[in-house]
């Protein structure tokens, strides 16, 4: 038991580093998901050949308006 | 951050190999360097609408990532952080009151600019005069420039995560 505790203590920096990496994984996954969705979205927009219909315009307006309510759109709190 | 970048690169490369639609990356690159030229009025509207949507996606994606890695960005790329914060600054009505969303949040500059582009597009769509086209082209040019700047800053945020 003591040996195990010593081993854990000696490897504490490595263990902490591993935990840090584990915490970063969800962020990395979100980044990848975001990039893929972004590229797909832009490719989809580029297919447009006719002016938007009123329904599509309403969708676009609603999307733009919703960006104002996103946390990442608000300035950093000082 | 280094490991994050490796994961991002692996997935992006896999995505490029696995799907025939990998040309989308080139298409995106071409699209972002596109400029409004001598088109028919319908084409002017289509291009303005396309770029409103692309601008919205680009700005949102950049600001999302900048906020996600804000500690690292602030430390290593203070100018990029400053650029992002400028985009987030609130806007005001002529009487000095802040512009607010339906939910009561301040409308940031980049959203206000996109809304201006939408208004100019709708005005030109309803009344295709030379004057309205000129207004649309002016706002379009501003959005186009902001897309280019955002793309450059986004690349720096991505590079920050590189090994």
gemmi code that builds the backbone of each chain (N, CA, C; Angstrom):
import gemmi

chains = {
    "A": [
        ("UNK", (0.832, -1.203, 0.000), (0.000, 0.000, 0.000), (0.873, 1.263, 0.000)),
        ("UNK", (1.919, 1.215, 0.880), (2.839, 2.358, 0.960), (3.590, 2.513, -0.354)),
        ("UNK", (4.004, 1.352, -0.892), (4.735, 1.383, -2.166), (3.872, 1.984, -3.262)),
        ("UNK", (2.589, 1.617, -3.237), (1.647, 2.115, -4.251), (1.475, 3.641, -4.114)),
        ("UNK", (1.380, 4.065, -2.834), (1.226, 5.506, -2.574), (2.459, 6.270, -3.039)),
        ("UNK", (3.640, 5.688, -2.794), (4.889, 6.327, -3.214), (4.966, 6.425, -4.735)),
        ("UNK", (4.547, 5.326, -5.366), (4.565, 5.277, -6.827), (3.657, 6.371, -7.406)),
        ("UNK", (2.473, 6.489, -6.793), (1.512, 7.501, -7.242), (2.076, 8.902, -7.030)),
        ("UNK", (2.744, 9.077, -5.856), (3.301, 10.395, -5.541), (4.392, 10.780, -6.539)),
        ("UNK", (5.246, 9.777, -6.870), (6.341, 10.035, -7.804), (5.815, 10.415, -9.193)),
        ("UNK", (4.715, 9.779, -9.529), (4.168, 10.019, -10.876), (3.077, 11.088, -10.896)),
        ("UNK", (2.990, 11.803, -9.788), (1.924, 12.812, -9.684), (1.896, 13.803, -10.859)),
        ("UNK", (3.073, 14.350, -11.257), (3.026, 15.299, -12.397), (2.431, 14.674, -13.651)),
        ("UNK", (2.822, 13.403, -13.906), (2.317, 12.716, -15.107), (0.811, 12.478, -15.002)),
        ("UNK", (0.384, 12.116, -13.798), (-1.054, 11.860, -13.589), (-1.847, 13.153, -13.800)),
        ("UNK", (-1.315, 14.232, -13.225), (-2.003, 15.533, -13.377), (-2.048, 15.947, -14.844)),
        ("UNK", (-0.944, 15.679, -15.558), (-0.886, 16.025, -16.980), (-1.953, 15.238, -17.754)),
        ("UNK", (-2.047, 13.941, -17.395), (-3.031, 13.082, -18.080), (-4.451, 13.587, -17.835)),
        ("UNK", (-4.716, 14.000, -16.594), (-6.049, 14.531, -16.280), (-6.314, 15.807, -17.085)),
        ("UNK", (-5.272, 16.628, -17.206), (-5.380, 17.862, -17.999), (-5.737, 17.578, -19.437)),
        ("UNK", (-5.100, 16.544, -19.994), (-5.369, 16.169, -21.386), (-6.811, 15.705, -21.521)),
        ("UNK", (-7.230, 14.894, -20.545), (-8.602, 14.383, -20.594), (-9.605, 15.538, -20.598)),
        ("UNK", (-9.270, 16.579, -19.842), (-10.182, 17.733, -19.776), (-10.216, 18.479, -21.111)),
        ("UNK", (-9.087, 18.419, -21.840), (-9.000, 19.154, -23.097), (-9.692, 18.409, -24.252)),
        ("UNK", (-9.868, 17.104, -24.097), (-10.452, 16.324, -25.188), (-11.830, 16.836, -25.623)),
        ("UNK", (-12.748, 17.093, -24.673), (-14.056, 17.600, -25.120), (-13.939, 18.896, -25.912)),
        ("UNK", (-13.002, 19.775, -25.523), (-12.788, 21.030, -26.254), (-12.330, 20.745, -27.678)),
        ("UNK", (-11.389, 19.791, -27.803), (-10.865, 19.442, -29.135), (-11.969, 18.861, -30.013)),
        ("UNK", (-12.813, 18.038, -29.419), (-13.921, 17.425, -30.180), (-14.873, 18.520, -30.663)),
        ("UNK", (-15.168, 19.466, -29.774), (-16.055, 20.577, -30.147), (-15.448, 21.401, -31.282)),
        ("UNK", (-14.123, 21.599, -31.223), (-13.437, 22.359, -32.276), (-13.596, 21.660, -33.620)),
        ("UNK", (-13.360, 20.359, -33.622), (-13.457, 19.581, -34.865), (-14.891, 19.608, -35.398)),
        ("UNK", (-15.832, 19.384, -34.503), (-17.252, 19.400, -34.902), (-17.603, 20.749, -35.525)),
        ("UNK", (-17.120, 21.820, -34.867), (-17.399, 23.177, -35.333), (-16.815, 23.436, -36.712)),
        ("UNK", (-15.560, 22.977, -36.908), (-14.896, 23.201, -38.197), (-15.617, 22.466, -39.320)),
        ("UNK", (-15.993, 21.213, -39.057), (-16.686, 20.424, -40.085), (-18.041, 21.062, -40.417)),
        ("UNK", (-18.764, 21.463, -39.380), (-20.074, 22.101, -39.609), (-19.902, 23.407, -40.370)),
        ("UNK", (-18.828, 24.133, -40.067), (-18.567, 25.409, -40.743), (-18.314, 25.189, -42.236)),
        ("UNK", (-17.423, 24.236, -42.542), (-17.089, 23.960, -43.955), (-18.330, 23.479, -44.708)),
        ("UNK", (-19.073, 22.588, -44.091), (-20.303, 22.079, -44.727), (-21.296, 23.218, -44.958)),
        ("UNK", (-21.409, 24.087, -43.959), (-22.351, 25.209, -44.034), (-21.999, 26.157, -45.171)),
        ("UNK", (-20.702, 26.491, -45.272), (-20.268, 27.401, -46.330), (-20.515, 26.762, -47.696)),
        ("UNK", (-20.180, 25.473, -47.821), (-20.396, 24.770, -49.091), (-21.882, 24.801, -49.464)),
        ("UNK", (-22.723, 24.671, -48.466), (-24.179, 24.685, -48.694), (-24.625, 26.079, -49.171)),
        ("UNK", (-24.092, 27.117, -48.529), (-24.455, 28.490, -48.927), (-24.041, 28.767, -50.375)),
        ("UNK", (-22.894, 28.181, -50.765), (-22.370, 28.453, -52.111), (-23.213, 27.820, -53.213)),
        ("UNK", (-24.056, 26.870, -52.842), (-24.912, 26.220, -53.840), (-26.056, 27.129, -54.279)),
        ("UNK", (-26.288, 28.184, -53.504), (-27.411, 29.081, -53.800), (-27.256, 29.740, -55.172)),
        ("UNK", (-28.288, 29.610, -56.012), (-28.234, 30.227, -57.347), (-29.370, 31.225, -57.561)),
        ("UNK", (-30.387, 31.153, -56.716), (-31.546, 32.051, -56.840), (-31.674, 32.880, -55.565)),
        ("UNK", (-32.274, 34.076, -55.652), (-32.519, 34.828, -54.411), (-33.331, 33.990, -53.418)),
        ("UNK", (-33.109, 34.210, -52.149), (-33.801, 33.433, -51.116), (-35.315, 33.671, -51.175)),
        ("UNK", (-36.048, 32.641, -50.812), (-37.505, 32.783, -50.703), (-37.794, 33.526, -49.391)),
        ("UNK", (-39.005, 34.070, -49.221), (-39.313, 34.763, -47.953), (-39.089, 33.880, -46.718)),
        ("UNK", (-39.375, 32.577, -46.849), (-39.180, 31.666, -45.711), (-37.682, 31.534, -45.396)),
        ("UNK", (-36.883, 31.396, -46.455), (-35.434, 31.257, -46.252), (-34.840, 32.556, -45.690)),
        ("UNK", (-35.394, 33.674, -46.154), (-34.928, 34.968, -45.634), (-35.227, 35.084, -44.144)),
        ("UNK", (-36.423, 34.645, -43.774), (-36.811, 34.701, -42.358), (-35.877, 33.840, -41.512)),
        ("UNK", (-35.500, 32.678, -42.082), (-34.581, 31.770, -41.376), (-33.216, 32.438, -41.169)),
        ("UNK", (-32.720, 33.066, -42.232), (-31.412, 33.737, -42.159), (-31.450, 34.886, -41.145)),
        ("UNK", (-32.513, 35.676, -41.205), (-32.648, 36.799, -40.261), (-32.694, 36.304, -38.819)),
        ("UNK", (-33.450, 35.230, -38.642), (-33.589, 34.674, -37.297), (-32.234, 34.160, -36.786)),
        ("UNK", (-31.472, 33.528, -37.684), (-30.142, 33.017, -37.309), (-29.222, 34.176, -36.905)),
        ("UNK", (-29.223, 35.231, -37.714), (-28.363, 36.397, -37.410), (-28.774, 37.018, -36.068)),
        ("UNK", (-30.079, 37.185, -35.886), (-30.560, 37.766, -34.622), (-30.145, 36.914, -33.420)),
        ("UNK", (-30.191, 35.591, -33.604), (-29.889, 34.690, -32.482), (-28.421, 34.786, -32.058)),
        ("UNK", (-27.553, 35.211, -32.982), (-26.123, 35.311, -32.647), (-25.880, 36.318, -31.522)),
        ("UNK", (-26.733, 37.330, -31.459), (-26.571, 38.352, -30.409), (-26.758, 37.753, -29.015)),
        ("UNK", (-27.492, 36.648, -28.940), (-27.782, 36.044, -27.635), (-26.776, 34.956, -27.235)),
        ("UNK", (-25.809, 34.720, -28.118), (-24.790, 33.704, -27.798), (-23.783, 34.276, -26.800)),
        ("UNK", (-23.299, 33.412, -25.928), (-22.323, 33.852, -24.916), (-21.049, 34.375, -25.565)),
        ("UNK", (-20.616, 33.710, -26.662), (-19.367, 34.123, -27.305), (-19.471, 35.482, -28.006)),
        ("UNK", (-20.695, 35.996, -28.157), (-20.885, 37.299, -28.809), (-20.757, 38.453, -27.828)),
        ("UNK", (-20.830, 38.158, -26.567), (-20.785, 39.227, -25.558), (-19.351, 39.549, -25.148)),
        ("UNK", (-19.057, 40.851, -24.949), (-17.691, 41.214, -24.553), (-17.311, 40.555, -23.221)),
        ("UNK", (-16.020, 40.407, -23.059), (-15.492, 39.818, -21.843), (-15.869, 40.676, -20.642)),
        ("UNK", (-16.277, 39.998, -19.562), (-16.607, 40.773, -18.355), (-15.334, 41.164, -17.646)),
        ("UNK", (-15.218, 42.466, -17.357), (-13.947, 42.913, -16.728), (-14.034, 42.757, -15.215)),
    ],
    "B": [
        ("UNK", (-3.104, 22.067, -25.936), (-3.378, 22.748, -27.194), (-2.726, 22.011, -28.358)),
        ("UNK", (-1.475, 21.505, -28.139), (-0.767, 20.817, -29.218), (-1.508, 19.549, -29.590)),
        ("UNK", (-1.935, 18.813, -28.570), (-2.653, 17.569, -28.839), (-3.991, 17.860, -29.499)),
        ("UNK", (-4.615, 18.949, -29.065), (-5.893, 19.349, -29.690), (-5.704, 19.554, -31.169)),
        ("UNK", (-4.627, 20.238, -31.530), (-4.366, 20.562, -32.939), (-4.143, 19.280, -33.734)),
        ("UNK", (-3.408, 18.335, -33.109), (-3.159, 17.068, -33.793), (-4.465, 16.343, -34.078)),
        ("UNK", (-5.362, 16.351, -33.090), (-6.662, 15.694, -33.265), (-7.437, 16.395, -34.369)),
        ("UNK", (-7.417, 17.736, -34.332), (-8.124, 18.524, -35.364), (-7.575, 18.174, -36.731)),
        ("UNK", (-6.236, 18.167, -36.855), (-5.611, 17.875, -38.153), (-5.977, 16.486, -38.642)),
        ("UNK", (-5.918, 15.504, -37.734), (-6.223, 14.120, -38.110), (-7.630, 14.007, -38.649)),
        ("UNK", (-8.569, 14.617, -37.959), (-9.966, 14.520, -38.389), (-10.184, 15.265, -39.701)),
        ("UNK", (-9.566, 16.443, -39.813), (-9.747, 17.223, -41.054), (-9.150, 16.477, -42.241)),
        ("UNK", (-7.965, 15.872, -42.047), (-7.334, 15.104, -43.133), (-8.202, 13.898, -43.482)),
        ("UNK", (-8.673, 13.195, -42.443), (-9.541, 12.030, -42.672), (-10.790, 12.451, -43.424)),
        ("UNK", (-11.322, 13.569, -43.029), (-12.530, 14.089, -43.685), (-12.256, 14.355, -45.162)),
        ("UNK", (-11.094, 14.947, -45.435), (-10.717, 15.264, -46.809), (-10.554, 14.033, -47.662)),
        ("UNK", (-9.987, 12.949, -47.072), (-9.772, 11.713, -47.830), (-11.046, 10.899, -47.987)),
        ("UNK", (-11.851, 10.910, -46.959), (-13.009, 10.018, -46.930), (-14.180, 10.496, -47.768)),
        ("UNK", (-14.267, 11.802, -47.978), (-15.432, 12.309, -48.687), (-15.029, 12.947, -50.010)),
        ("UNK", (-15.768, 12.637, -51.067), (-15.470, 13.267, -52.346), (-15.635, 14.779, -52.264)),
        ("UNK", (-16.395, 15.232, -51.280), (-16.660, 16.666, -51.128), (-15.494, 17.443, -50.544)),
        ("UNK", (-14.271, 16.837, -50.554), (-13.122, 17.534, -49.979), (-12.789, 18.798, -50.763)),
        ("UNK", (-13.315, 18.905, -51.975), (-13.088, 20.117, -52.772), (-13.752, 21.315, -52.104)),
        ("UNK", (-14.606, 21.018, -51.135), (-15.298, 22.083, -50.404), (-14.297, 23.049, -49.782)),
        ("UNK", (-13.139, 22.527, -49.341), (-12.141, 23.387, -48.710), (-11.666, 24.443, -49.698)),
        ("UNK", (-11.414, 23.988, -50.940), (-10.965, 24.914, -51.983), (-12.086, 25.904, -52.297)),
        ("UNK", (-13.309, 25.372, -52.339), (-14.463, 26.220, -52.644), (-14.601, 27.323, -51.611)),
        ("UNK", (-14.396, 26.951, -50.338), (-14.498, 27.938, -49.253), (-13.431, 29.011, -49.449)),
        ("UNK", (-12.208, 28.564, -49.787), (-11.095, 29.494, -49.983), (-11.440, 30.473, -51.116)),
        ("UNK", (-11.951, 29.925, -52.232), (-12.309, 30.778, -53.367), (-13.423, 31.741, -52.990)),
        ("UNK", (-14.384, 31.229, -52.265), (-15.552, 32.039, -51.908), (-15.149, 33.249, -51.089)),
        ("UNK", (-14.207, 33.032, -50.171), (-13.840, 34.120, -49.277), (-13.023, 35.204, -49.975)),
        ("UNK", (-12.476, 34.880, -51.164), (-11.719, 35.909, -51.878), (-12.554, 36.521, -53.003)),
        ("UNK", (-13.851, 36.146, -53.039), (-14.731, 36.635, -54.096), (-15.111, 38.100, -53.875)),
        ("UNK", (-15.270, 38.823, -54.969), (-15.691, 40.228, -54.872), (-16.906, 40.429, -55.770)),
        ("UNK", (-17.785, 41.328, -55.354), (-18.937, 41.647, -56.203), (-18.438, 42.363, -57.448)),
        ("UNK", (-18.875, 41.921, -58.621), (-18.438, 42.549, -59.866), (-19.628, 43.044, -60.648)),
        ("UNK", (-19.538, 42.902, -61.975), (-20.632, 43.369, -62.832), (-21.614, 42.227, -63.078)),
        ("UNK", (-22.551, 42.034, -62.170), (-23.518, 40.953, -62.311), (-24.899, 41.517, -62.613)),
        ("UNK", (-25.815, 40.606, -62.916), (-27.204, 41.024, -63.048), (-27.694, 41.359, -61.645)),
        ("UNK", (-28.834, 42.060, -61.561), (-29.315, 42.456, -60.226), (-29.629, 41.227, -59.370)),
        ("UNK", (-30.134, 40.146, -60.023), (-30.413, 38.930, -59.270), (-29.126, 38.344, -58.695)),
        ("UNK", (-28.066, 38.387, -59.497), (-26.778, 37.846, -59.021), (-26.228, 38.681, -57.867)),
        ("UNK", (-26.435, 39.974, -57.944), (-25.979, 40.846, -56.849), (-26.681, 40.420, -55.562)),
        ("UNK", (-27.992, 40.186, -55.668), (-28.770, 39.776, -54.489), (-28.311, 38.408, -53.988)),
        ("UNK", (-28.155, 37.457, -54.921), (-27.727, 36.103, -54.534), (-26.376, 36.169, -53.824)),
        ("UNK", (-25.436, 36.921, -54.399), (-24.102, 37.002, -53.782), (-24.142, 37.695, -52.422)),
        ("UNK", (-24.965, 38.726, -52.307), (-25.084, 39.411, -51.014), (-25.672, 38.460, -49.967)),
        ("UNK", (-26.676, 37.688, -50.365), (-27.305, 36.741, -49.425), (-26.330, 35.628, -49.042)),
        ("UNK", (-25.600, 35.133, -50.038), (-24.608, 34.079, -49.761), (-23.600, 34.584, -48.734)),
        ("UNK", (-23.100, 35.810, -48.981), (-22.052, 36.324, -48.103), (-22.563, 36.745, -46.733)),
        ("UNK", (-23.826, 37.038, -46.641), (-24.391, 37.316, -45.316), (-24.307, 36.030, -44.497)),
        ("UNK", (-24.733, 34.929, -45.123), (-24.731, 33.640, -44.424), (-23.306, 33.178, -44.125)),
        ("UNK", (-22.417, 33.318, -45.110), (-21.022, 32.896, -44.900), (-20.368, 33.771, -43.826)),
        ("UNK", (-20.651, 35.061, -43.874), (-20.111, 35.980, -42.867), (-20.590, 35.588, -41.478)),
        ("UNK", (-21.884, 35.324, -41.350), (-22.440, 34.949, -40.045), (-21.744, 33.697, -39.509)),
        ("UNK", (-21.587, 32.693, -40.368), (-20.917, 31.447, -39.948), (-19.455, 31.695, -39.576)),
        ("UNK", (-18.775, 32.485, -40.399), (-17.340, 32.737, -40.168), (-17.119, 33.501, -38.867)),
        ("UNK", (-17.901, 34.558, -38.674), (-17.741, 35.374, -37.455), (-18.059, 34.533, -36.209)),
        ("UNK", (-19.155, 33.781, -36.299), (-19.570, 32.970, -35.147), (-18.519, 31.918, -34.808)),
        ("UNK", (-17.996, 31.262, -35.815), (-17.015, 30.196, -35.587), (-15.730, 30.766, -34.978)),
        ("UNK", (-15.302, 31.903, -35.505), (-14.087, 32.535, -34.976), (-14.287, 32.956, -33.515)),
        ("UNK", (-15.392, 33.644, -33.245), (-15.624, 34.137, -31.881), (-15.790, 32.990, -30.887)),
        ("UNK", (-16.403, 31.907, -31.362), (-16.588, 30.724, -30.515), (-15.221, 30.152, -30.112)),
        ("UNK", (-14.350, 29.993, -31.109), (-13.024, 29.420, -30.851), (-12.160, 30.369, -30.012)),
        ("UNK", (-12.266, 31.655, -30.299), (-11.474, 32.643, -29.550), (-11.880, 32.610, -28.084)),
        ("UNK", (-13.188, 32.458, -27.835), (-13.676, 32.406, -26.456), (-13.272, 31.080, -25.803)),
        ("UNK", (-13.339, 30.004, -26.578), (-12.987, 28.677, -26.029), (-11.532, 28.663, -25.530)),
        ("UNK", (-10.629, 29.288, -26.310), (-9.211, 29.293, -25.949), (-8.757, 30.692, -25.517)),
        ("UNK", (-9.644, 31.422, -24.875), (-9.358, 32.833, -24.567), (-8.101, 33.023, -23.713)),
        ("UNK", (-7.868, 32.112, -22.759), (-6.681, 32.260, -21.903), (-5.413, 32.244, -22.752)),
        ("UNK", (-5.334, 31.254, -23.635), (-4.140, 31.115, -24.482), (-4.045, 32.266, -25.487)),
        ("UNK", (-5.200, 32.634, -26.067), (-5.199, 33.706, -27.084), (-4.767, 35.033, -26.467)),
        ("UNK", (-5.311, 35.320, -25.285), (-4.978, 36.591, -24.627), (-3.480, 36.678, -24.333)),
        ("UNK", (-2.924, 35.541, -23.951), (-1.519, 35.507, -23.573), (-0.606, 35.608, -24.814)),
        ("UNK", (-0.901, 34.782, -25.824), (0.003, 34.703, -26.984), (-0.369, 35.635, -28.135)),
        ("UNK", (-1.679, 35.947, -28.260), (-2.124, 36.762, -29.404), (-3.039, 37.895, -28.931)),
        ("UNK", (-2.482, 38.846, -28.179), (-3.346, 39.905, -27.634), (-4.095, 40.711, -28.698)),
        ("UNK", (-3.471, 40.876, -29.878), (-4.119, 41.643, -30.955), (-5.358, 40.904, -31.483)),
        ("UNK", (-5.265, 39.594, -31.529), (-6.392, 38.785, -32.000), (-7.536, 38.889, -30.997)),
        ("UNK", (-7.176, 38.849, -29.726), (-8.183, 38.983, -28.675), (-8.854, 40.359, -28.764)),
        ("UNK", (-8.048, 41.362, -29.011), (-8.555, 42.737, -29.144), (-9.512, 42.833, -30.343)),
        ("UNK", (-9.132, 42.199, -31.440), (-9.968, 42.181, -32.652), (-11.327, 41.531, -32.340)),
        ("UNK", (-11.280, 40.400, -31.651), (-12.519, 39.686, -31.298), (-13.396, 40.546, -30.383)),
        ("UNK", (-12.755, 41.189, -29.416), (-13.511, 42.028, -28.485), (-14.145, 43.236, -29.196)),
        ("UNK", (-13.455, 43.750, -30.226), (-14.020, 44.859, -31.007), (-15.286, 44.390, -31.721)),
        ("UNK", (-15.236, 43.191, -32.259), (-16.425, 42.641, -32.937), (-17.591, 42.483, -31.965)),
        ("UNK", (-17.251, 42.245, -30.695), (-18.286, 41.989, -29.673), (-18.846, 43.273, -29.041)),
        ("UNK", (-18.232, 44.401, -29.347), (-18.666, 45.645, -28.699), (-20.140, 45.939, -28.972)),
        ("UNK", (-20.862, 46.444, -27.991), (-22.287, 46.738, -28.201), (-22.493, 47.915, -29.150)),
        ("UNK", (-23.673, 47.985, -29.749), (-23.996, 49.080, -30.667), (-25.119, 49.919, -30.058)),
        ("UNK", (-25.264, 51.147, -30.572), (-26.221, 52.083, -29.981), (-27.140, 52.696, -31.025)),
        ("UNK", (-28.341, 53.025, -30.591), (-29.283, 53.746, -31.450), (-28.858, 55.210, -31.529)),
        ("UNK", (-29.516, 55.962, -32.424), (-29.145, 57.370, -32.582), (-29.347, 58.166, -31.303)),
        ("UNK", (-30.309, 57.733, -30.459), (-30.562, 58.468, -29.210), (-29.628, 58.035, -28.071)),
        ("UNK", (-28.674, 57.175, -28.403), (-27.686, 56.773, -27.402), (-28.047, 55.540, -26.592)),
        ("UNK", (-29.256, 55.034, -26.774), (-29.646, 53.822, -26.040), (-29.050, 52.596, -26.737)),
        ("UNK", (-28.698, 51.583, -25.946), (-28.088, 50.407, -26.581), (-29.092, 49.623, -27.433)),
        ("UNK", (-28.614, 49.095, -28.556), (-29.463, 48.236, -29.390), (-29.531, 46.877, -28.693)),
        ("UNK", (-30.747, 46.360, -28.543), (-30.925, 45.104, -27.818), (-31.616, 44.059, -28.686)),
        ("UNK", (-31.287, 42.797, -28.423), (-31.958, 41.693, -29.116), (-33.341, 41.501, -28.489)),
        ("UNK", (-34.137, 40.609, -29.076), (-35.471, 40.327, -28.528), (-35.362, 39.830, -27.083)),
        ("UNK", (-34.281, 39.090, -26.823), (-34.081, 38.557, -25.462), (-33.440, 39.583, -24.521)),
        ("UNK", (-33.152, 40.772, -25.042), (-32.617, 41.840, -24.188), (-31.106, 41.902, -24.094)),
        ("UNK", (-30.407, 41.119, -24.935), (-28.941, 41.181, -24.913), (-28.444, 42.280, -25.858)),
        ("UNK", (-27.298, 42.905, -25.524), (-26.762, 43.938, -26.421), (-26.415, 43.339, -27.792)),
        ("UNK", (-26.711, 44.107, -28.841), (-26.389, 43.623, -30.190), (-24.942, 43.993, -30.503)),
        ("UNK", (-24.078, 42.969, -30.699), (-22.678, 43.279, -30.980), (-22.489, 43.871, -32.383)),
        ("UNK", (-21.325, 44.500, -32.579), (-21.042, 45.175, -33.851), (-21.194, 44.256, -35.062)),
        ("UNK", (-20.664, 43.040, -34.966), (-20.683, 42.176, -36.157), (-22.117, 41.772, -36.525)),
        ("UNK", (-22.974, 41.605, -35.521), (-24.378, 41.266, -35.799), (-25.088, 42.473, -36.414)),
        ("UNK", (-24.777, 43.650, -35.869), (-25.370, 44.889, -36.386), (-25.001, 45.081, -37.864)),
        ("UNK", (-23.750, 44.773, -38.191), (-23.278, 44.912, -39.576), (-24.018, 43.923, -40.494)),
        ("UNK", (-24.178, 42.702, -40.025), (-24.906, 41.696, -40.824), (-26.372, 42.116, -41.001)),
        ("UNK", (-26.938, 42.684, -39.953), (-28.333, 43.159, -40.050), (-28.441, 44.310, -41.046)),
        ("UNK", (-27.422, 45.182, -41.062), (-27.403, 46.281, -42.040), (-27.333, 45.728, -43.463)),
        ("UNK", (-26.518, 44.686, -43.635), (-26.399, 44.069, -44.972), (-27.728, 43.443, -45.389)),
        ("UNK", (-28.415, 42.830, -44.434), (-29.730, 42.225, -44.721), (-30.726, 43.322, -45.127)),
        ("UNK", (-30.715, 44.419, -44.383), (-31.640, 45.518, -44.691), (-31.358, 46.068, -46.092)),
        ("UNK", (-30.061, 46.280, -46.403), (-29.694, 46.820, -47.725), (-30.097, 45.843, -48.837)),
        ("UNK", (-29.932, 44.550, -48.575), (-30.302, 43.530, -49.578), (-31.809, 43.558, -49.808)),
        ("UNK", (-32.561, 43.602, -48.716), (-34.024, 43.605, -48.826), (-34.516, 44.872, -49.525)),
        ("UNK", (-33.873, 45.998, -49.223), (-34.266, 47.269, -49.861), (-34.022, 47.194, -51.362)),
        ("UNK", (-32.865, 46.660, -51.735), (-32.533, 46.559, -53.164), (-33.426, 45.523, -53.863)),
        ("UNK", (-33.756, 44.477, -53.146), (-34.614, 43.425, -53.704), (-35.998, 43.998, -54.040)),
        ("UNK", (-36.480, 44.873, -53.149), (-37.811, 45.454, -53.331), (-37.800, 46.593, -54.336)),
        ("UNK", (-36.672, 47.311, -54.410), (-36.610, 48.494, -55.269), (-35.213, 48.583, -55.882)),
        ("UNK", (-35.090, 48.048, -57.108), (-33.751, 47.889, -57.698), (-33.244, 49.164, -58.383)),
        ("UNK", (-32.972, 50.159, -57.579), (-32.435, 51.414, -58.117), (-30.907, 51.401, -58.004)),
        ("UNK", (-30.272, 52.273, -58.769), (-28.799, 52.382, -58.748), (-28.325, 52.793, -57.353)),
        ("UNK", (-29.111, 53.682, -56.740), (-28.761, 54.186, -55.407), (-28.773, 53.045, -54.376)),
        ("UNK", (-29.833, 52.239, -54.425), (-29.929, 51.117, -53.482), (-28.828, 50.084, -53.739)),
        ("UNK", (-28.490, 49.893, -55.012), (-27.416, 48.952, -55.341), (-26.083, 49.466, -54.785)),
        ("UNK", (-25.861, 50.770, -54.903), (-24.620, 51.367, -54.397), (-24.517, 51.191, -52.877)),
        ("UNK", (-25.653, 51.400, -52.174), (-25.650, 51.214, -50.705), (-25.329, 49.768, -50.358)),
        ("UNK", (-25.945, 48.860, -51.109), (-25.714, 47.433, -50.860), (-24.242, 47.086, -51.070)),
        ("UNK", (-23.676, 47.583, -52.155), (-22.266, 47.290, -52.458), (-21.318, 47.859, -51.390)),
        ("UNK", (-21.674, 49.018, -50.848), (-20.824, 49.633, -49.816), (-20.797, 48.759, -48.561)),
        ("UNK", (-21.985, 48.343, -48.106), (-22.041, 47.510, -46.886), (-21.426, 46.142, -47.174)),
        ("UNK", (-21.678, 45.657, -48.387), (-21.109, 44.367, -48.773), (-19.580, 44.411, -48.661)),
        ("UNK", (-18.985, 45.517, -49.157), (-17.520, 45.653, -49.131), (-17.004, 45.623, -47.688)),
        ("UNK", (-17.741, 46.248, -46.776), (-17.331, 46.265, -45.363), (-17.374, 44.848, -44.781)),
        ("UNK", (-18.466, 44.140, -45.087), (-18.603, 42.767, -44.565), (-17.511, 41.880, -45.169)),
        ("UNK", (-17.273, 42.074, -46.461), (-16.263, 41.278, -47.157), (-14.882, 41.475, -46.515)),
        ("UNK", (-14.565, 42.722, -46.173), (-13.283, 43.028, -45.537), (-13.204, 42.386, -44.153)),
        ("UNK", (-14.307, 42.456, -43.428), (-14.330, 41.863, -42.085), (-14.188, 40.336, -42.165)),
        ("UNK", (-14.763, 39.739, -43.198), (-14.614, 38.279, -43.376), (-13.135, 37.949, -43.586)),
        ("UNK", (-12.462, 38.733, -44.431), (-11.039, 38.490, -44.704), (-10.216, 38.636, -43.424)),
        ("UNK", (-10.475, 39.708, -42.672), (-9.726, 39.932, -41.431), (-9.993, 38.818, -40.417)),
        ("UNK", (-11.267, 38.407, -40.355), (-11.634, 37.348, -39.416), (-10.930, 36.051, -39.784)),
        ("UNK", (-10.916, 35.766, -41.084), (-10.254, 34.551, -41.585), (-8.772, 34.564, -41.177)),
        ("UNK", (-8.100, 35.699, -41.325), (-6.677, 35.812, -40.970), (-6.470, 35.600, -39.468)),
        ("UNK", (-7.343, 36.221, -38.667), (-7.228, 36.074, -37.208), (-7.546, 34.653, -36.760)),
        ("UNK", (-8.509, 34.048, -37.462), (-8.897, 32.664, -37.160), (-7.699, 31.739, -37.417)),
        ("UNK", (-6.979, 32.015, -38.515), (-5.806, 31.200, -38.856), (-4.759, 31.297, -37.744)),
        ("UNK", (-4.623, 32.469, -37.144), (-3.651, 32.642, -36.056), (-4.066, 31.836, -34.823)),
        ("UNK", (-5.380, 31.816, -34.563), (-5.873, 31.031, -33.414), (-5.605, 29.547, -33.667)),
        ("UNK", (-5.824, 29.127, -34.906), (-5.572, 27.724, -35.263), (-4.077, 27.409, -35.138)),
        ("UNK", (-3.232, 28.346, -35.595), (-1.781, 28.131, -35.551), (-1.273, 28.042, -34.117)),
        ("UNK", (-1.972, 28.714, -33.229), (-1.599, 28.701, -31.816), (-1.692, 27.294, -31.242)),
        ("UNK", (-2.595, 26.514, -31.815), (-2.792, 25.154, -31.332), (-1.849, 24.160, -32.010)),
        ("UNK", (-1.072, 24.639, -32.992), (-0.165, 23.742, -33.726), (1.018, 23.347, -32.854)),
        ("UNK", (1.585, 22.140, -33.114), (2.724, 21.712, -32.309), (3.952, 22.598, -32.518)),
    ],
}
model = gemmi.Model(1)
for chain_id, residues in chains.items():
    chain = gemmi.Chain(chain_id)
    for i, (resn, *xyz) in enumerate(residues, 1):
        res = gemmi.Residue()
        res.name, res.seqid = resn, gemmi.SeqId(i, " ")
        for name, pos in zip(("N", "CA", "C"), xyz):
            atom = gemmi.Atom()
            atom.name, atom.element = name, gemmi.Element(name[0])
            atom.pos, atom.b_iso = gemmi.Position(*pos), 0.0
            res.add_atom(atom)
        chain.add_residue(res)
    model.add_chain(chain)
structure = gemmi.Structure()
structure.add_model(model)
structure.setup_entities()
